[in-house]
Amino acid sequence: MTFDITSTDPASAARTGTLTTDHGPIETPIFMPVGTAGTVKAVHQRELETDINAEIILGNTYHLYLRPGLDVLEGAGGLHGFNGWKRPILTDSGGYQVYSLSNTRKIKEEGVTFRSHIDGSKHQFTPEVVMDIQRTIGADIIMAFDECTPYPCDYDYARRSMHMTHRWLDRCIARFDATPDKYGYRQYLFPIVQGSTYKDLRRESAEVIASKERTGNAIGGLAVGEPAEEMYETIAIVNEILPRHKPRYLMGVGTPANILESIALGVDMFDCVMPTRNARHGILFTTEGVINIKNEKWSRDFSSIDSGLDHYASNFYSKAYLRHLIRSEEILGAQIASLHNLAFYLWLVRQARLHIRAGDYVSWKNEMVVRLMQRL
């Protein structure tokens, strides 16, 4: 994997780059649609590739391990062979999903035991097991196993958790480096910075992660309830330490405004379920602001969903028709809304790249944040 920085913004830490994997290049900054269980909900692989031009998607270790299971994935030649996606894939280690199972999980130095949300069966994730699972899934980019702490979080707990995450990282690296790439293409491990919103812990964690000299690095444990300004402060502190010449991935973030502000702080990669989850509930992100398509005001609005996007679903269907589908709980409504929101997010990062190259990113970003936060 190579990462080449191609331009920088004169007024911020924003940059454009190209991340090259065996499954193809990724232009950064990039938004990565989330395909938790091997699919981006309500969207065909062909639509992701040709209509939306997603350059990389995510899968999830926890969900894919439970269903369809590693034997099925290995038999298919990994997730690429199973779902037909030919471009890069990143897998989350499952740490966040285990974090969300607070009532059934037990965290110890060895790893985490938990019960499946599907059938209640008992399982254990250790750093070694999680590396093996992600090797079998066949992700191009594999995430280290970590503990995601809640917000707010007691300082002593955040410190102990961070140190355990660092010890787990050493075990992840040892296992990863001792095992071969699974399906004939190269796989890469990204460690994750933790430390809640405590500045000294984040600095310490970023220094430890940077010292491991892996191909790229991630920032975890944010967008879990902390105020946006605290999140931005934390990102700025971490990015002062993480190597400039390696990609930086901010996990699970977030709103369009979050993404634009974080790009200005030097983040290259983003993922979030928000575009597709909100779409299924009728919340649309548009080039003029946010729409709740269920509202009565759209019932006779026969204009296109968003003429500001060069995307089929956004231009072909009217707001009135989409409102009817969503309120009727028709599957097509979820599909159209999901396609539109994903097209918007990919449009947003492409526009960011254009303005970074033009050298006017900050002024464009400030204008866009105000516009995109409007409720229409």
JODAWO-V57106 format. One record per residue. RES is the residue in one small letter. OMEGA is omega in radians with two decimals (999 if undefined). NEAR is the number of other ideal C-beta (glycine too) atoms within 12 Angstrom. D_FIRST is the distance of its C-alpha to the first C-alpha in Angstrom with 1 decimal. Layout:
BEGIN
res=[RES RES]
omega=[OMEGA OMEGA]
near=[NEAR NEAR]
d_first=[D_FIRST D_FIRST]
END
This chain:
BEGIN
res=[m t f d i t s t d p a s a a r t g t l t t d h g p i e t p i f m p v g t a g t v k a v h q r e l e t d i n a e i i l g n t y h l y l r p g l d v l e g a g g l h g f n g w k r p i l t d s g g y q v y s l s n t r k i k e e g v t f r s h i d g s k h q f t p e v v m d i q r t i g a d i i m a f d e c t p y p c d y d y a r r s m h m t h r w l d r c i a r f d a t p d k y g y r q y l f p i v q g s t y k d l r r e s a e v i a s k e r t g n a i g g l a v g e p a e e m y e t i a i v n e i l p r h k p r y l m g v g t p a n i l e s i a l g v d m f d c v m p t r n a r h g i l f t t e g v i n i k n e k w s r d f s s i d s g l d h y a s n f y s k a y l r h l i r s e e i l g a q i a s l h n l a f y l w l v r q a r l h i r a g d y v s w k n e m v v r l m q r l]
omega=[3.04 3.07 -3.12 3.06 -3.02 3.06 3.12 3.13 -3.08 -3.03 -3.14 3.10 -3.13 3.08 2.98 3.14 3.05 3.08 -3.04 3.09 3.11 3.08 3.05 -3.11 3.09 3.09 -3.12 0.03 -3.07 2.94 -3.07 3.09 -3.06 3.07 -2.95 -3.04 3.12 3.10 2.92 -2.93 3.03 -3.07 3.06 3.04 -3.13 3.11 3.08 -3.06 -2.98 -3.09 -3.04 -3.09 3.00 -3.07 3.13 3.06 -3.13 2.87 -3.09 -3.08 -3.09 -3.05 -3.11 3.06 -3.13 -3.06 0.31 -3.12 -3.03 -3.13 3.11 -3.11 3.13 3.12 3.14 -3.06 3.14 -3.08 3.08 3.13 -3.07 -3.07 3.05 3.14 -3.03 -3.13 -3.08 3.07 3.00 3.06 2.95 -3.03 -3.05 -3.13 -3.13 3.14 3.09 3.08 -3.09 3.12 -2.97 -3.09 -3.05 -3.06 3.03 -3.08 3.06 -3.12 -3.12 -3.09 -3.07 2.97 -3.10 3.08 -3.14 3.06 -3.10 -3.04 3.11 -3.13 -3.05 -3.12 3.05 2.99 2.95 3.08 -3.12 3.13 -3.10 3.06 -3.13 3.13 -3.09 3.00 -3.10 3.05 3.05 -3.14 3.02 3.13 -3.06 -3.14 3.07 3.11 -3.08 2.97 3.06 -3.12 -3.14 2.99 -0.08 -3.08 3.09 -3.07 -3.10 3.11 3.14 -3.14 3.13 3.14 3.13 3.14 3.07 3.08 3.11 3.11 3.08 3.14 3.11 3.11 3.07 -3.11 -3.14 -3.13 -3.12 -3.09 -3.13 -3.10 -3.09 2.97 -2.87 -2.93 3.05 3.01 -3.01 3.10 -3.03 -3.09 3.05 2.97 -3.02 3.06 3.06 3.14 -3.13 -3.14 3.12 -2.99 -3.11 3.12 3.12 3.10 3.14 -3.12 3.14 3.12 3.10 -3.10 3.13 -3.10 -3.11 3.04 3.04 -3.01 3.12 -3.07 -3.12 3.06 -3.11 3.04 3.06 -3.05 3.09 3.08 -3.13 3.07 -3.10 -3.10 3.06 3.11 -3.12 3.09 -3.12 3.12 -3.12 3.13 -3.09 -3.06 2.99 -3.05 -3.12 -3.07 -3.12 -3.01 3.11 -3.11 3.12 -3.05 3.09 -2.94 2.98 -3.11 -0.11 3.10 3.07 3.12 3.09 -3.10 -3.11 3.13 -3.11 3.03 3.12 3.13 3.04 3.09 -3.07 -2.99 -3.11 2.94 3.05 3.07 -3.01 -3.10 -3.09 3.12 3.12 3.14 -3.10 3.09 3.04 3.10 -3.06 2.99 -3.13 -3.13 3.11 -3.13 -3.04 -3.14 2.88 -2.99 3.12 -3.08 -3.10 -3.06 -3.11 -3.00 3.11 3.09 -3.05 3.04 -3.12 -3.10 -3.14 -3.13 3.10 3.11 3.05 -3.09 -3.04 -3.06 -3.09 -3.07 -3.05 -3.04 3.11 3.08 -3.12 -3.12 3.13 3.08 3.12 -3.11 -3.11 -3.12 3.10 -3.12 3.04 -3.11 -3.14 3.11 3.11 -3.13 -3.13 -3.11 3.12 3.09 -3.13 -3.09 3.10 3.09 3.12 -3.11 3.12 3.03 -3.08 -3.13 3.05 3.07 3.10 3.13 3.14 -3.07 3.01 3.14 -3.13 3.12 -3.13 -3.02 -3.01 -3.14 3.08 -3.12 -3.11 3.11 -3.09 -3.14 3.11 -3.09 -3.02 3.12 3.12 2.99 -3.05 999]
near=[31 20 33 20 27 21 23 22 31 18 18 30 29 39 36 33 34 24 40 25 31 25 31 23 22 39 35 38 50 41 52 46 46 40 40 32 31 36 29 43 28 29 36 22 25 17 28 35 26 17 30 39 27 42 34 45 46 48 45 39 44 37 33 39 39 31 22 23 23 26 14 21 35 23 16 23 20 35 48 34 23 30 33 21 37 26 33 38 50 47 51 47 50 43 44 40 36 38 34 22 28 18 12 20 28 19 29 16 17 18 30 39 20 30 21 24 20 17 10 13 16 16 30 25 39 28 40 26 30 43 38 28 43 47 35 35 48 39 46 44 45 48 51 47 50 45 42 41 39 21 23 16 28 15 18 14 22 33 24 22 34 37 24 29 42 33 26 38 40 25 30 40 30 19 26 37 21 14 21 15 23 28 26 14 25 24 38 38 42 44 46 48 47 47 42 37 34 30 22 18 33 38 24 26 44 35 24 33 41 27 20 30 17 34 29 41 44 51 48 45 41 45 32 27 19 27 16 24 15 24 36 34 23 41 44 29 29 44 37 22 28 40 26 19 21 33 44 48 47 44 45 39 41 34 29 40 30 35 45 42 36 44 47 34 36 40 45 48 40 46 45 34 34 32 43 40 24 32 41 30 23 33 30 48 47 41 31 24 23 28 35 25 39 25 22 13 15 29 18 14 21 15 22 27 42 37 18 24 32 21 32 20 35 37 23 21 33 24 36 22 27 43 30 24 30 36 21 15 14 19 15 19 31 31 28 41 45 46 43 48 49 47 42 44 47 41 33 39 43 28 33 41 33 22 31 37 24 19 19 21 36 25 20 29 34 20 19 33 28 16 24 34 22 18 16 24]
d_first=[0.0 3.8 6.9 10.1 13.4 15.8 19.0 20.8 24.0 27.0 28.7 26.0 22.6 21.2 18.3 16.4 12.8 10.1 7.0 5.4 5.1 7.6 10.2 10.0 9.4 10.7 13.2 14.0 16.4 16.2 18.5 17.5 20.6 21.6 22.4 23.7 25.4 23.3 24.7 24.7 28.5 30.8 28.1 27.4 23.9 25.2 26.3 23.0 21.3 24.2 26.3 24.0 20.8 18.7 15.0 14.1 16.7 17.5 19.3 21.3 21.6 25.3 26.5 24.7 25.8 29.4 29.4 28.8 27.9 25.5 27.7 27.6 23.8 23.4 26.1 24.3 21.1 19.4 19.5 18.0 21.0 23.4 23.1 22.0 19.0 16.6 13.9 11.4 13.3 13.2 16.1 18.3 19.7 23.2 24.3 25.6 27.5 29.0 30.0 31.8 33.8 35.8 39.0 37.8 35.0 35.6 33.1 33.5 31.6 30.8 29.3 30.7 33.3 33.9 35.8 34.4 35.4 36.1 38.7 39.0 37.7 36.4 32.9 30.9 27.3 26.3 22.8 22.7 23.9 21.4 18.5 20.2 20.9 17.4 16.3 19.2 18.6 15.3 13.1 9.4 9.7 12.7 15.0 17.2 20.9 23.0 26.4 26.8 30.1 32.6 34.1 36.5 35.7 37.9 36.5 37.1 35.4 32.3 32.2 32.7 30.2 27.5 28.3 28.1 24.7 23.6 25.3 23.7 20.2 21.1 22.1 19.0 16.9 19.5 19.5 15.8 15.4 18.5 17.6 15.7 13.3 16.0 16.0 14.3 10.7 8.0 8.6 7.7 10.8 11.9 15.4 18.1 20.7 24.2 27.7 29.5 30.8 32.1 30.9 31.2 29.4 26.5 26.3 26.5 23.8 21.4 22.2 21.6 18.3 17.2 18.5 16.2 13.3 10.7 7.2 9.4 13.1 15.7 19.4 21.7 25.5 26.3 28.0 30.3 33.5 33.3 34.5 32.0 32.9 32.2 28.7 28.1 29.5 27.2 24.1 25.3 26.0 22.6 20.7 22.8 21.3 17.6 15.5 15.6 12.4 10.3 10.6 13.9 15.0 18.7 19.8 22.7 23.7 25.8 28.5 27.9 29.4 27.2 24.1 25.5 26.7 23.4 21.5 24.1 23.2 19.6 17.9 15.1 15.0 18.2 19.8 23.4 26.0 28.4 28.2 29.1 31.3 33.3 33.6 35.3 37.9 38.5 36.7 35.1 32.9 34.0 33.7 37.1 36.8 37.0 39.3 41.0 41.8 44.4 46.7 49.9 49.3 46.9 49.3 50.7 47.8 47.0 44.5 40.9 38.5 36.6 37.3 34.8 31.9 31.3 31.0 33.4 34.3 34.7 37.2 38.9 40.2 42.6 42.7 46.0 44.6 41.6 43.9 46.1 43.3 42.0 45.5 46.4 43.3 42.3 38.9 38.4 38.7 35.7 33.7 34.6 34.1 30.7 29.6 31.1 29.5 26.0 26.6 27.9 24.9 22.5 25.1 25.2 21.5 21.8 25.0 23.4 20.8 23.9 25.9 23.3 23.1 26.9 27.3 29.5 27.3 29.6 32.8 31.3 29.7 33.1 35.0 32.6 32.8 36.6 36.6 34.2 36.1 39.4 41.0 42.5]
END
